[in-house]
Amino acid sequence: MSQQKTRDKKKKYLTEYDLLKMEIAKELGLWEQIEKEGWESLSNAACGRLGGIMGKRMREKRQKSK
């Protein structure tokens, strides 16, 4: 029941950060798993990979804007 409660939350507006995270998850082939089971279903390795790529892209974006 607790899983259903988390899925019934109001939809929030997606930030640029959220969109980047979703884009990278799709590139890594994790999006289907996330849609079915949620973000909490990802392994530590998958979360680390996703976070590492996000950090790299955000740094690159910051460098371009300077």
MODELLER restraints for C-alpha pairs under 7 A, 6 or more apart:
rsr = mdl.restraints
at = mdl.atoms
rsr.add(forms.Gaussian(group=physical.xy_distance, feature=features.Distance(at['CA:21:A'], at['CA:54:A']), mean=6.77, stdev=0.5))
rsr.add(forms.Gaussian(group=physical.xy_distance, feature=features.Distance(at['CA:24:A'], at['CA:50:A']), mean=6.64, stdev=0.5))
rsr.add(forms.Gaussian(group=physical.xy_distance, feature=features.Distance(at['CA:25:A'], at['CA:31:A']), mean=5.32, stdev=0.5))
rsr.add(forms.Gaussian(group=physical.xy_distance, feature=features.Distance(at['CA:25:A'], at['CA:50:A']), mean=6.75, stdev=0.5))
